[in-house]
């Protein structure tokens, strides 16, 4: 059995880009200023002169799963993949809040298209995609909806803050559950609390409903990936209703997948990489 699994995994692993290309692949540390604070990031650059299409990877709450394996898979496929930390998280200055996450995502999405950044790292500002997981999936869809220059967007196990806010307003038990759960995830974050995060979410309400973004995403390719064994973003609450809303509007470029896995896609990482790179190859071509 072990040999079979090993052979299967070996067959799934894509080859690295050819050696000898100039410039070679690199992994430079980068910073972007947002709200007066320096956001720390790592850019996974493919080999070759480029210009390379860009993927901004948005991690979830509080950032324990940052999808560096996905960044490496994207680099192997020829994409420049950026992973960064939001304000108030993992040693970055400032306060953590949902609003700051959205501001930071929007700022970085603009920054990678700036002439100086694009020239320094051989990036193609005209081929930019967002890929986000969990809270990052929410941020990816919100950011793409507000920025028409984003060519494609992938949302993986997205946490729909608008839907969660409605549940909290309707049920004090749901509010208490979210408050308690988020209080248990604060170690890498600063200047926030479960109660503050719930209050901010409730105040935003429908403005943070992912279903409501359909009109602004109708001209873009969108890939929604759901997770069938997920207690954080159950598919029946966070994935299926969103797929139906985007079908109904419609969003003509919609693609969707549902995998029988947990919130982190722990046993579907290669499947996830293939799905994301395949979607971008189809949708982000010149």
JOKA-V272128 format. One record per helix or strand of 3 or more residues. SS is the DSSP state (@ for helix, = for strand). FROM is the first residue (numbers start at 1). TO is the last residue. If there is no record, write none. Layout:
ss->SS from->FROM to->TO
ss->SS from->FROM to->TO
This chain:
ss->@ from->2 to->12
ss->= from->29 to->34
ss->= from->37 to->45
ss->= from->52 to->58
ss->@ from->68 to->76
ss->= from->80 to->84
ss->@ from->98 to->111
ss->@ from->115 to->121
ss->= from->123 to->133
ss->@ from->135 to->146
ss->= from->152 to->156
ss->@ from->161 to->170
ss->@ from->172 to->183
ss->@ from->194 to->208
ss->@ from->211 to->217
ss->= from->221 to->227
ss->@ from->235 to->249
ss->= from->254 to->259
ss->@ from->269 to->283
